[in-house]
């Protein structure tokens, strides 16, 4: 085999053009697949770096909740404690909650992501430390009594340069001194895959880490994600059968203290199932958001690789024809067919491995570009042993796929006829031509499928960019501050918001400024259960509208039109009657009219229907650009009993970026311990919200263009070879008086036939597959005729151009030389 490889390298050195085109084709196909697999592996496939990850499950209990709910699949701390202490089917049950904190060390502060974890967390996951000790049961006894923390390995290396002296040193977390007792094992980035965790803190320190909301012992504060590890020999069905009766008893007990509007609601609450979902790969909202786009991209780059393989297979067939005489001689003097096939396959494998090596470099660039377009995916683009192993295996398989058929055809025993002088005759190559044409038809069909997908994604992105946001993003900027990271209580928080708004308004070049809580079109939502005065909800009606808490001037700053009533004013303060402004969707959903002024509602955790609606505004985009109008209520920031983080909005008279420096200075002067986060223009925020769609559009277009170019190269090669084979025939036609246009039409008819067959195969295939991308489209049908027509026009144009070059060459054949051609 080693001798075959050496001979293959020597042989390929004498065909630089063939090698260059083949390597470029394979590098594109293998590199694109490696890049997307790198991201898919980290987001979709990879298990947590803990012992026996397959034994881990996440607790879920789908159904109604009541109280302060911090996301899906959450439980209160008392519920966790009950399940932990009254089970016989889990080797361990742990709870965790991800939250931002402000970490200060050596007078330098930064925002970090922390996991509040129970004392059973490290033991349940099987997570170890490389330095110091893990958090343990003794760190989970008394609220506020366990001021210790464990750093993740990457954060320890990044912030502290891997210095072991940080052990037993104190850092400030939200201004509270915490002792570093350990560094988690390398590879652990948190239980939320695709997000970066920096520090782990005991749940007993929750009140210090989240001072604006407490509820450690409150069954109506639902915040913990629970993860368990099955005991030896226990299945999911056995665990559920053992623990669910006890869980239902807890629900019945909790129901007694919860306000339900109907007996039906009570019944649904107590009948919630307890389900255990495999959690070997952790949990991730990011995975849910990106799973389908990543799988679609995997399919697209898989098609690109097929085209690359077809292209190289066509080149190898052409190369085999040119070597027929050599192969026939070797067969005639006794060379075995299988030894020749092995030799030719060695050339294919050398090409594939070289293409794979080039593909690794290309993969790193493609993956980095994709992650730069979608910064919310906190994953590493660098190839690791798993990815390199994938690339190596892909290269080997690719080499066998595109090399086997040409090698088999090239060593056909019938090639002995080529020892005669007419070895280059038409009949000896007819089978090769048919096979190459079949490969080109497949390339054309696959390219058109990819072009149609690209057109759909591009038009969908264009539709999203044209959406009316309901507010004006031009000359608007936004940034965040989180007073809870500095230990601010509610009174200081409200004062900070008011003073910040005043300072922003005093900056030259600022037209208006306001404060909110929810960053618009950033994928965030804040909701609460409401009861409306005089309104009887329908069974299962959604009584959980979205909420934002905003300051006076908010709607004026964002230029959200006021439909009725008034905005908030300085008179709406703590201690005055609570007021709200709702959007048109809220008014129509609950009052069947936009005239909702004077109507009242209350929060489920509030005191009756104490909130009066004083204004109605136009429905604006809130969480995502592609959302439908959703019922939204705006409360007054100054009246909020428990404000948390804040988001500032500033309307500039000119270029908003010119205000960045002044804003940072004012924020630092007002609250030096609070870092400014996500300072950007609103147009940049809108662009960031479209990052996934934009990446899908750009990458699908890039891969489709590459596939079409490869298909064009393949078509050009087939037609150039066909013209060369028919040189004698063309010379005879010219000698008999054939016109230039006739010769051109003769060749172009064949080009058109190959293209038409490919298009005819591609369109029904694209229509069949289009339903799988429906969820990624906005304002466009998967079978959009304009997209299909545009893609077909582009492909046909490139195909005809690729075929025209050899066709035009055929018209310039010298009949004298052609008649002498063998």
N, C-alpha and C positions, 0 to 999 in steps of 0.2 A: 504493500500500500504506500509506503514511504517513497518507493521508486516511482509509483504512479503520480504522486503529488509533485515530485521534482520534475518529472517530464511535463506535467500539466503546466507548471509555472514557466518552463522554457518555451512551451508551445504558445502560451498566452502572450509572452513577451513579443512575439512576432505579429500580433494582431492588436495594435494599440487602439485603433478606432473601435473595434468590436469590444474590447475590454472597457474602454471609457464609457461607452453607451450602456453596457451591461451593469457596470458598477454604479453609475448614476441612477439607473432604474431601480436596482436592488437597494441602494442606500436610501432612496426616497421611500420605498415600500417598507423596508425593515425599520428604518428610523422612525417613520410615522407610527408604526405599530408599537415600537418600544416606548415612544413618548407617551402615548395614550395608556399603554399598559402600566407604565410607571405610576401614573396618577390613579388609574383604576385599582391597582394593587394596594396603594396606600389608603384610598378612600373606601373601596368596596370589599376587597378580598382579604386583607391582612388581619390576622388575629392579634389580640392584645399580647404584649410581651410579658405574659405572666404564666405561671405554672398551670398546665392542664386547662387552658382557656375554654375548651369545649364543654367543661362542666358548669360554666357560668350561665346564669339566666337573669333576665330583667323582669321585675314584677310589673304587671300592668293590671288595670282594673277599669276597662272602658265603661263609661256611664256617667250620670250626672254627678257634679260636685257642688258643694256649697261652702262659701267662704272665700278666703284669699288664695287663689290658685295660681301657682307659678309655672304653669305649663302642663302638658299632657303626661300621663303615667307618673304622677307624683303622689306622695303620701305625707301625712303629718309625722312629726317626730314621735308623738305618743303611739301612733299606729305602727311605726317601725319598731318601737320598743316592745310592743305587745307581740308582734310577729316574731321578733328575734328571741324572745324569752319563752315562747309557748309553741315551739316546733320541734319535731323529732326527725325531720326529713331533710334538713339542710345542715351541711357541715358549718356553714356560716351565712349570715345575712348582714349586709352592710348598707349604709345610706350615704349619698353624696349630693352636693349642690355646687354648681359652678357660679362664681360671682367675681366681679372686678374688685381689686383692692389697690390701695396706694402704699407702696413699699418705699421706705426711706432708710438709707444706710449711708453713713459718712456725709450727711447733709445733702445727699442727692436723692430725689424722689422720682418715681416712675410708676405708671399704672401697670399692674400685673393681673393675671388671671389666676384665681385661687379655686381650689376645691375644698369646701367644708365637708369633712368626712368623719364618719363615726369611728369609734375605737376598734371596730371589727373590720375596717376596710382593708388594711394591709394583709391581715390573716385570711380574709375571705378571698381576695384576689390572688393570694400567693405572691404578693409583691414584696421584693426585698430592698435593701439599701446597699449602696457602695460605701457609705460613710455614716457613722453614727447608728442610730436606731430608728425603727419605724414608729408611727403612732400606734398606740396599743390601748387595751381596755382601760388601763389606769388613767389614760388621757380623756376618758369619756365618762367621768363620774359626776362632777358638779359644775353647774353653769358658771362661766367666768373664771374658773380655777385652774385652767390648763393652758397657760400662755406659751405654747410650744408650736413649732412649725417644722415641716420637712420640705426641702427644696427639691424640685425635679433636677435631673442630671444636666439637661441642656441649659436650664436657667443658671444653675451653679457654675457651669463653664462660661456662660455668656456674661453674667453680671459679676461674678467673683473670680473669674479666670481659673476656676477649678482649685482654688486655694482651700486646703483642708482646715486652715485656721478659722474659717467662718463657723466651724462647729462650736456650739455652746456660746456663740456671740449673740447679741441682741440686735434685731432689726425692728423698725417701727412699721406695723401694719395698721393702716388707718389711724396713725398716731399712737397706737397701743404697742408697748414693748413686748416682743415675742422672742423667745430663745430658739435658735436653730438647733435642732437635735439630730438631724440626719439629712442625707441626700438619697433620693430614690434611685433605683437601678437604672442604668442607661437603657434608652429605648422607650421608657414610659413617658408619654406626652400628655396623659390624661385619659379619662374614660370617654370623653367626647372626641371621637375620631375627627381629624381635620381641624381641630382647635388646639391651641397650645396652652397647657397648664404650667404655671411657674412655681406654685407653692401649695402645700397641703396643710390644712389647719383643722383642729378638732371641732366638731359641731358644737361642743360645749362653749366655744368662744363666739357663737353666732351673734349674740347681742352686741358684742364689741365690734364685730366685723360688718354687721348690717344694722347700724344704730337707728335707722329710720323705720325699721319694721322688726318687731321682735317675734313673738309667737313660738318660741322653742317648745313650750308645753301646751300649745293651743291646738286642739284637734281640727280647728277650722282654718289653720294656716297650713296649706298643702304645698310642700316645696321639695321634699326629698325624693330623689330617684333611688329605688331599692334594687340591689343586685344580690343574688344568692349563689351558693355553690352546693349542688346536690351532694348529699351524703353517699357513701359508697353503696352501689347497687340500687339506688333509688331512681325511678323514672319520673318524667314530668307528670304523667297521669297519677302515679302514686302520691307524689307531693301535693298535687292539687286536691286529691281525694282526702288527704290527711289534714290539710291546713284550711281548706275552704269553709268547712262548717264553723270553725272558730272565727274566721274572718267575717262571715255573715253575722255572727253574734256581735262582733264589734260594730258592724254597720248598724245593726238594730239599736245598739246602745247610743251610737253617735246621732242617729236620726232623732232621738228624743229632744236634742238641743238645737236642731236645725229647722229654720223656717221653710216649709214647703207649701206651695200654693194649692196642691191637690193631693188626694190619696194616690193618684196615679204616679205623681212624682215621688212620693214616699216609697211606693212599691218598686219603682225603677231603681231607686237608690239602694235599697236593701238587697236587691237581687243582682247587683253587679257581680260578675264573675271575677275570680282571681286567676290570672293567666300568666304563665311563665314563658317568656320569649327568649330564644337562644341569644346570648350576649357575648359570644366568643370574640366578636369584632367590636365590642363596645357599643355605645349608642351614639347617634349623630343626626341632628337635624340637617347638617350639611350633606350627609349621605343621602337622606331622603330627597333633598333638593337637587343633587347632582347625579343621582344614580341613572336616571333615564338619559340625560345628555351624554354622560360618559359612555354608556352602553351604545348609544347611537354613533358616537365618534369611533368606538371600537369596531362597529360594523362598517363604517365608512373607510377606515384605514385598512380593514381586512379586504375590502373590495379593491383598494388601491394596490395592495400587495398582490392580489390576483392579477391585476393588469400588468404590474411589473414582471411577474412570473411569465405571463403570456408573452410579453415583449421580449424577454430574454430567451424564452423557448423558441420564438420565431427567429431570433438572431442565431441561435444554436442550430436550428434546422438549415438556415442559409449557409452557415459555416460548415455543416456536415456535407451539404451538396458540393461545396468547393473542395472538400477533402475526400470525395468519393474514390478518386483514383488511388490516393494513398491508402485508404482503408481496404480497397479491393486488393491491392498488392499484398498488404499484410495478411489478409485472409487467404490469398492464394499460396503464400509461402508457409502456411500452417498456423498462423496465429488463431487462438481460440476466440470465439465470438464473445464469451463472457469476460475474457481478459480485456478485449477492446471496449466492451460496455463499461467495465470498471475504470478503464483509462479515461473514457469520455466523462463518466460521472465524476472522476477526480477533478477534471477541469471545472465542472459545474460547482462542485463543493468549494474549490478554491475561490471561484467568483463569489459564491454565496457568503463564505466566511469573510472575504475582504469587504463585500458589501455590508455585512453585519457590523464589522469594525467601524466603517464609515458611518453606518446608521446610528451607532451609539452616540457619536458626536452630534449628529443631526437631532437625535432624540432629546438630548439635553437641552438643545436650543429650542426645540418645539415645546417641550414641557415647561421650560422657564417662561416662554412667551405666553403660554396658556395660563400659568399660575399668576403671571403679572396682570393678565386681563381679568382674573378672578381672584383678587387678593384675599377674599374670605376663606379660601382653601389654604389653611396653614399646613401645607405638606412640603416635603423636600423633593426637588426635581432631580437630584443627583442619582444616577444608577447605582444600585447596591447589588450584592451577590444574587439576590432573587431575580432582579431585572436582567443582569448580565447572563444568568442562566437561561432566562426566557429568550433573550436575543440569540444566544448560541443555539438553543434548540430550534428556534424559528429559522435561523440561517441553515441549519442542517436539513430541516424539512423542506425549506424553499429550494435548496440545491437539488434535492432528490426529485421534487415536483417538476421543476422546469428542465431538469436534465435527463430524466429517464426516457421519455418518449423520443426526443431527438437521438439519444444514444441507441435506442432500440432500432429506430428507422435507419440510422446511418450504418449499422452493422448488419443489415439485411443480407442474407446469403446471395440474393439476386444481384447484388452490387458487382458481382464478378463481370457483368457485361460492360462495365465501365473501363475494363482493360482495353477495349476496342477504341478506335479513334473517335467514334461517335459518342463517347461517354457523356458529352454534354448535351445530348439530344433531348427533345421534349419529353419523350415517353419515359425516360429514366427518372425524371423529376416530378412527374405529374402528381404522385401521391404527396410529396412534400409540399407542393403548391396548395393542394386542397387543404392540408392540415394547417398551413400557415394562414390561409384565408379564414379557416374556422376560428383560429386564435384571434385574428383581427376582428371578426364579427363579435366575438365575446368581449373584446376590449371596447369596441364601440358601444355595445349594449350596457356594459357596466359603467362606462364613462357617462352615458346619458342618464342612468339612474342617479349617479352622484351629482350630476349637474342639476337635475330636477330637485333633488334634496337641497342643494345649495341655493337655488332660486327661491324655494319655499322659505328657507331660513332667512334669506336676505330680505325678501318682501315682508316677512313677519317683523323683522327688526325695524324696517322702515315704517311699518304701521305703528309700532310701539313709540317710535320717536315722534310721530305726528299726533300722539294722543293729547287731548286737552287735559292738563293736570288739575285744572280748577284753581291753580294759583300761578303766579308769574315767577319763573325761576331766574330770569335775567336780572343781573345786578343784585342778586340776593346771595348772601353767604350764611353759613351755619357752622357752629362748633358746639362742643359739649363740655360741661363741667359736672363733676359728681361730688357734691358736698358730703355725701355719706362717707366718702373715702377719707375725709378729714375729720370725721367724728362730729359733724354739725347736727344739732338737734333741729326740730321742726321750726322753732322760732328763728334761729340763726339762719336756717336755710331760706326762709321767706325773706329775711333781711338781705341776704346775699343776692338773691334774685333781683330784688328791687334796686339795690345799689349798682349791680352789674348793668341793669337796663339803663339807669341814669348815666353811668360812665360811658356806655356805648353811644348813647344819644349825643353826648358832648364831644365825641370825636369829629373833627372836621371831615366833611365828605359823607357823613351818615345822614340819610333822609329819615329813617325810622328804625326802631329796634324793638324786639319783643322776646319773651321767654316762653318756652313750652317744655314738655317732658318727653314727647315721642318725636324721634327724628323721622321726618317724612320720607316716604319711599325708600326705607332702609330695611324693610322686611319685619319691622317691629309692630307689635300690637299690645295694647293695654285694654282690658275689658273688665266689666263688672256686672253683676246681676242687679237689675232694677225692678222696682214695683211702681206702677203709674197710677196716680189717683183716678179712680173711676173707670179703670180699664181692666177687663177680665181677659187674661191671655188665653189663647187657644191651646188645646193639648199639644205639648211638644213644641210650642212656639219659642223661638229664640228670644230670650229676654236678657241677653248679654251683649249690648251694643259696645262698640269701641269707644274709648275715652281718651281725652288728652286734657292736660291741665295747663292753662295758658294765662299770660298776663294781659293787661290792657294794651291795645295797639297791635295785638297778634294778627288779626285779620287785615288790618290796614297795611301792616308790614308785608305780609304774604300776598296782598291784593286778592284776597278771597272775598267775593262780593257779598254784601249783607242784603238778604232778601226781605227781612222784616225785623222790626224791633231795633235793638241797640247792641253795641259792643260792651265789653267790660270797661269800667272806669275806675279811677282811684278811690271812689266811694265804696267799691265792692271789696271790703276788707274782712279780716277775721273779726268775728263778733257781730257782723251785720247779717241780715237774712241771706242765705245761700242762693246763688243764681247760676244759671247755665245757659249756654247757647248751643243749639243743636243744628245739624245740617238737614237739608231737604229730605234726604233718605230716612232719617229718624222720624221727621214729622209725618211723612207719608206712611211709613210702616205702622206707626202707633196711633196716629190721629187722622189718617186718610186725607190730610190737607197740609199745606205748608204753613197755615195760620195756626201755629202752636203756642203763640204768646199767652202767657198767664197760666198755662198748664203746669202741673207739678208732678214730680216723681221723686223717688227716694232710692238710695243704695241699700242693698240687702243688709249691709253692716251698719247702716245709718239709723236715724231716728225718724221713722215715718216718711211721709212725702214732703220733705222739707225744702226741696230744691225747686225753684220757680224758673221756668223758661222765659228769658227776656229777649232772646234774639234767635233768628233763623238765618243760616248762611248757606251758600251754594255748596253742594257736595264736592269735595276736593279729594284727590288721591291721598291715601293715608299710609298704607303698608307697601303696596306694590303698584306699578304702573298699569298692570293688566287686570287689576281688581275691578269688580263691578261696584257701583255705589253702595256703600255700607252705612247702616245707621251709626252715627257718631255724635257723641255729646262732648262739649267742652266745658270744663269747670274752671273756676277762677283760681289762679295760683295762690293769691293772697288769702283765700278762704280754705285752702287745703289743710287738713289736720296733720297730714303726714307726708309732706313733699319729699321727693328723693332726688334723683339726678335732674339736671336741667339742660335744655338745649336752647341756645341763643340763635336768633335770626336777625340779620342786619341787612337793611335795604340801602345800597350805596347810590350816591348821585352819579358816580362814574364807574371806573373799573373796580370791582369789589376786591380784587387781589391786592390793590394798593393799600387796603386797610389792614392786611394781615399783621404787620408789625405793630401798629398802634393797638390792635385788639389784644395781642399777646402781652404787651406792656401793661395795659389796663387790667387784664385778668390777673397777671402776676402781682401787680400792686395791691389788688383787692384780696386775693387769696393765694399767696405764694406757695402754699403746700398742695394746691390742687392743679394738676396738669391739665392744660387745654388739649382736648382730644378732637380728632376728625375735623379740623379747621379746613374748610373747602368751600368753593362756590356751590350754589344749589344746582347749577348745570353739571358740575362734576359729580354731585351726589346722584343726580338722575342718571348720568352715564354709568356710575358705579352700580346702580340698581339693575342696569341692563348688561352687566359684565358677562353673565352666563350666556345670554342670548347673543351678545356680540361675539363672544368666543366661538359659539356654535356657528354663527354666520361666517366669520372670517376663516375658521379652520375648515369648515365644509367647502367653502369656496376655494381655498388654497388647495385642498386635496383633490377637489373636482377638476381644477385647472391642470394640476400635475397629471391626473389620470387621463385627461383629454389630450394633453401633449404627448404622453406615452402612447396613447392609442393612435395619434397622428403619426408618430414615429413608426409605429408598427405598420400602419397602412402604407406609409411611404416606402418602407422596406419591401413589403409584398409587391407593390406595384412596380418599384424599381427592378426587382428581380423578374417580375413577369415580363416587363418590357425587354430586359436583357435576354430572356429565353426566346422571345419572339422577334429578335433582331432580324433573323433571316427572312421571316414572314413579312415583317414591315418593309424590308428592303425590296422584296418582290412586289409588294403593293405600290411602293413609290415608283419602281421601275415601270409598272403598268399604268401609272398616271394617277394614283390616288392623291386627292387633295389634302392639304395640311389639316383642314377642318375635319375631314373624314377620319384621319388618324387620331386626332385629338378626341373626337367623339367616341371612337372605338375603345380607347383606354378609359375615358371618363365614364362610359356606360358601366364598365366593370366596377369602377370606384363607387358609382352611385348604387349599384346593386348590393355591394358589400355593406355600404352605409345604411341602405334602406332595410336590409335584413336585420342589422343591429338595432336600428330604431324601432322596427316592428316588434322585436323581442323585448326591448327595454320598457316601452310605455306601459303595457299591461303589468309588467313586473313592478314598475314604480307605483302604479295605482294600487297594487296588492300590498306593497310594503308601506305605503304612505300612512296607513292608519296607525302605525307604530310611532309616528312623529307628531300625531295630532296634538298631544298635550304641549308640545314645544312651539306651537304656532299661535299667532294672534291676528285676528281679523282676516284670515285667509283659509280657504278650504284645502285639505290635503290634495285634492284632485284639481287644483286651480289650473284652468286651461292656459292662462297667460304664462305661468311658470313653466308648464310643460312645453308650450310653444317656443318660449324664449330659449330654454335649454336645448331643444331640438334644433333651433336655428343656429345656435352657437356651434353645436357639435357638427352639424352638416357642413357649415362653413369651413371649419377647421379640417374636416375630412376631405372636402373637395379641394382645399388648398394643398393638403398633403398629397393628394393624388394628381394634382395638376402638374407638379414639378416633373415627375417621371413621364407624364403624358406629353408635356411640351417637349421633353427630351426626345421622345419617340418621333416627333415630327421633323427632327433635324438629323435623322439617320441618313448617312451616305449610302445610296443603294449599291455602289460598287463594293465598298467594304462589307456591307451587310451580306451580299451574295457569297462572299468568301468566308463568312463567319461560320465557325463550327460550334 
